[in-house]
Amino acid sequence: MPKKANTKPTDAEHVAAHMAALDHPLKKDMEALMKVVQKADAKLSERIKWNAPSYYYKEDIVTFGPLRTGKLFLVFHHPSIMNITSEILEGDFKDRRLAYFHGSADIKGKQAEVKRIISETIAHIERTV
């Protein structure tokens, strides 16, 4: 008897389906910010976690926060984020930091810093795993 084909969607397919179904005024900005995150490091993988696009490399690194009208935010939740200093990171939480984005110009202006934060997180993971 032939093997049954694996029809389970990949994580990337889940993300694509999630974004295709998303009907939100910030969708275009969200897609732009997703590209920034995706280009931060080729080692990153994406999936849907907490009903939002999430990025990881061996461990979870960053997830989109709930969409609100007028702004997007990323939740950096890898433990190493507590040792990374950046003007775009906000919040006095014990286990995460947030970065807010107000439109495409703000996303573009902060893209280098987002990439630096992700690169530092990945470097930390590689040193400790």
C-alpha positions as CSV (number, residue, x, y, z in Angstrom):
1,M,0.0,0.0,0.0
2,P,1.5,3.4,-0.9
3,K,2.3,5.9,1.8
4,K,-0.2,8.7,2.4
5,A,1.2,12.1,1.3
6,N,2.0,14.5,4.1
7,T,-0.6,17.2,3.7
8,K,0.2,19.1,6.9
9,P,1.0,22.7,6.0
10,T,4.5,24.0,6.8
11,D,5.0,26.8,9.3
12,A,5.7,29.2,6.4
13,E,2.4,28.2,4.8
14,H,0.6,28.8,8.0
15,V,2.0,32.3,8.2
16,A,1.1,33.0,4.5
17,A,-2.5,31.8,5.1
18,H,-2.7,33.9,8.3
19,M,-1.6,37.0,6.4
20,A,-3.9,36.3,3.4
21,A,-6.9,36.1,5.8
22,L,-5.9,39.1,7.8
23,D,-8.2,42.1,7.3
24,H,-6.8,45.0,9.2
25,P,-5.9,48.6,8.3
26,L,-2.3,48.0,9.5
27,K,-1.8,44.9,7.2
28,K,0.5,46.7,4.8
29,D,2.7,48.1,7.6
30,M,2.7,44.6,9.2
31,E,3.9,43.0,6.0
32,A,6.7,45.7,5.7
33,L,7.8,45.0,9.3
34,M,7.7,41.3,8.7
35,K,10.2,41.8,5.8
36,V,12.5,43.7,8.1
37,V,12.5,40.9,10.6
38,Q,12.8,38.2,8.0
39,K,15.8,39.9,6.4
40,A,17.5,40.4,9.8
41,D,19.2,36.9,9.6
42,A,18.8,34.0,7.3
43,K,18.8,31.7,10.3
44,L,15.3,32.9,11.4
45,S,12.3,30.8,10.8
46,E,8.7,31.9,11.1
47,R,5.5,30.4,12.4
48,I,2.2,31.4,13.9
49,K,2.4,31.6,17.7
50,W,-0.2,33.4,19.9
51,N,-2.2,33.9,16.8
52,A,0.5,36.1,15.2
53,P,3.6,35.8,13.1
54,S,6.5,34.8,15.3
55,Y,10.2,34.3,14.6
56,Y,12.7,31.9,16.1
57,Y,16.2,30.4,15.8
58,K,16.5,27.4,18.0
59,E,14.4,29.4,20.6
60,D,11.7,32.0,20.3
61,I,12.9,35.5,19.7
62,V,10.2,37.9,18.6
63,T,6.5,37.9,18.0
64,F,4.0,40.5,16.7
65,G,1.9,41.9,19.4
66,P,-1.9,42.2,19.0
67,L,-2.8,44.6,16.3
68,R,-4.2,47.9,17.4
69,T,-5.3,50.8,15.3
70,G,-2.5,53.2,14.7
71,K,0.5,51.2,15.7
72,L,2.2,47.9,15.5
73,F,4.5,46.3,18.1
74,L,7.0,43.5,18.4
75,V,7.4,41.6,21.6
76,F,11.1,40.5,22.0
77,H,10.8,37.7,24.5
78,H,14.1,35.8,24.4
79,P,15.7,36.0,27.8
80,S,18.8,37.7,26.3
81,I,16.7,40.8,25.5
82,M,17.2,41.9,29.1
83,N,20.9,42.4,28.3
84,I,20.4,44.3,25.0
85,T,20.3,48.1,25.2
86,S,18.3,50.0,22.6
87,E,16.4,53.2,22.4
88,I,13.5,51.4,20.6
89,L,13.0,48.8,23.3
90,E,10.4,49.8,25.9
91,G,8.8,48.3,29.0
92,D,10.1,47.4,32.4
93,F,9.1,43.8,32.3
94,K,11.1,41.0,33.8
95,D,11.0,38.8,30.7
96,R,10.4,40.9,27.6
97,R,10.7,44.2,25.8
98,L,8.5,45.9,23.3
99,A,9.2,47.9,20.2
100,Y,6.5,50.1,18.8
101,F,6.1,51.3,15.2
102,H,3.8,54.1,13.9
103,G,3.6,53.7,10.1
104,S,5.9,52.9,7.3
105,A,8.4,55.8,7.9
106,D,8.9,54.7,11.5
107,I,9.4,51.1,10.4
108,K,12.0,52.2,7.8
109,G,13.7,54.4,10.4
110,K,14.0,51.6,12.9
111,Q,14.8,48.7,10.6
112,A,18.6,48.8,11.2
113,E,18.0,48.7,15.0
114,V,15.5,45.8,14.7
115,K,18.1,43.9,12.7
116,R,20.8,44.7,15.3
117,I,18.6,43.5,18.1
118,I,17.8,40.2,16.4
119,S,21.5,39.7,15.4
120,E,22.6,40.2,19.0
121,T,19.9,37.7,20.2
122,I,21.0,35.1,17.7
123,A,24.6,35.6,18.7
124,H,23.6,35.0,22.3
125,I,21.7,31.8,21.4
126,E,24.7,30.5,19.5
127,R,27.0,31.1,22.4
128,T,24.7,29.4,24.9
129,V,23.1,26.5,23.0
